[in-house]
Amino acid sequence: MDITVETLETPALTKAQLAELLFEQIGLNKRESKDMVDAFFDLVSNSLVDGDDVKITGFGNFQIRTKSPRPGRNPRTGEAIPIAARRVVTFHASQKLKEQIQADNLSNQAQV
């Protein structure tokens, strides 16, 4: 039996697909659709870089968190190395999104 794997990556929603959906469902031309998607992500990125949280109602919150410096270890050699302080982005799904995911999961289990 011959099994072919087209990609090892998990399927993802891309910016190009979002622009295509705007083109198909709203009727914007392709250039406007791409520009709108890019503008949205630029706005979110710039807000996070500036240290502002981003809240998308019904979807979730993106927050900047500052992590303190801490000791670490190279897993290969066991050598102690310092891990510098850094800022990271965290995402917390809204209750509405969590409920939608659980409802979809339950309906998929019922079909099996």
C-alpha positions as CSV (number, residue, x, y, z in Angstrom):
1,M,0.0,0.0,0.0
2,D,1.4,3.4,-1.0
3,I,0.8,6.3,1.4
4,T,1.8,9.8,0.3
5,V,2.1,12.7,2.6
6,E,1.5,16.0,0.9
7,T,2.7,18.1,3.9
8,L,3.9,17.5,7.4
9,E,2.5,20.8,8.6
10,T,-0.8,21.2,10.4
11,P,-3.4,22.9,8.2
12,A,-3.5,26.6,8.9
13,L,-5.6,29.6,8.0
14,T,-3.4,31.9,6.1
15,K,-3.5,35.7,5.4
16,A,-4.0,34.8,1.7
17,Q,-7.0,32.7,2.6
18,L,-8.5,35.5,4.7
19,A,-8.1,37.9,1.8
20,E,-9.7,35.4,-0.5
21,L,-12.7,35.1,1.9
22,L,-13.1,38.9,1.9
23,F,-13.0,38.9,-1.8
24,E,-15.6,36.1,-2.2
25,Q,-18.0,37.0,0.7
26,I,-17.9,40.8,0.9
27,G,-17.1,41.7,-2.7
28,L,-13.9,43.7,-2.2
29,N,-11.4,43.4,-5.0
30,K,-8.4,41.2,-4.3
31,R,-6.0,44.1,-3.7
32,E,-8.4,45.8,-1.2
33,S,-8.9,42.4,0.5
34,K,-5.2,41.8,0.9
35,D,-4.6,45.4,2.1
36,M,-7.4,45.1,4.7
37,V,-6.0,41.8,6.1
38,D,-2.5,43.3,6.2
39,A,-3.8,46.5,7.9
40,F,-5.5,44.4,10.5
41,F,-2.4,42.4,11.4
42,D,-0.2,45.5,11.3
43,L,-2.6,47.1,13.8
44,V,-2.5,44.1,16.1
45,S,1.3,43.7,15.8
46,N,2.0,47.4,16.4
47,S,-0.4,47.5,19.5
48,L,1.4,44.5,21.0
49,V,4.9,46.0,20.3
50,D,3.8,49.2,22.0
51,G,2.8,47.1,25.1
52,D,-0.9,47.4,24.6
53,D,-3.2,44.4,25.0
54,V,-5.5,43.5,22.1
55,K,-9.0,42.3,22.9
56,I,-11.2,40.9,20.1
57,T,-14.7,40.5,21.5
58,G,-16.0,36.9,21.0
59,F,-12.5,35.6,20.1
60,G,-10.0,36.3,22.8
61,N,-7.2,38.5,24.2
62,F,-3.6,38.9,23.2
63,Q,-1.5,40.2,26.1
64,I,2.1,41.1,26.5
65,R,3.8,39.5,29.5
66,T,7.3,40.3,30.8
67,K,9.3,37.3,31.9
68,S,12.1,37.8,34.4
69,P,15.6,36.6,33.8
70,R,16.2,33.1,35.1
71,P,18.8,30.4,35.1
72,G,18.5,27.7,32.4
73,R,20.4,24.7,31.3
74,N,21.6,23.4,27.9
75,P,19.8,20.0,27.7
76,R,22.6,18.6,25.5
77,T,25.6,19.4,27.7
78,G,23.9,20.2,31.1
79,E,25.8,23.5,31.2
80,A,24.1,26.3,33.1
81,I,23.2,29.3,31.0
82,P,21.3,32.4,31.8
83,I,18.0,33.1,30.1
84,A,17.5,36.9,29.6
85,A,14.4,38.8,30.5
86,R,12.0,39.0,27.6
87,R,8.5,40.0,26.5
88,V,6.2,37.3,25.2
89,V,2.7,37.4,23.7
90,T,0.0,35.2,25.3
91,F,-3.4,34.4,24.0
92,H,-6.4,33.6,26.1
93,A,-9.5,32.4,24.2
94,S,-12.8,34.1,25.1
95,Q,-15.5,32.0,26.9
96,K,-17.6,32.2,23.7
97,L,-14.8,30.7,21.6
98,K,-14.2,28.0,24.1
99,E,-17.9,27.1,24.1
100,Q,-18.0,27.0,20.3
101,I,-15.0,24.6,20.3
102,Q,-16.5,22.4,22.9
103,A,-19.9,22.3,21.1
104,D,-18.1,21.3,17.8
105,N,-16.1,18.7,19.6
106,L,-19.2,17.2,21.2
107,S,-21.1,17.1,17.9
108,N,-18.1,15.4,16.2
109,Q,-18.0,12.7,19.0
110,A,-21.7,12.1,18.6
111,Q,-21.3,11.4,14.9
112,V,-18.7,8.7,15.5
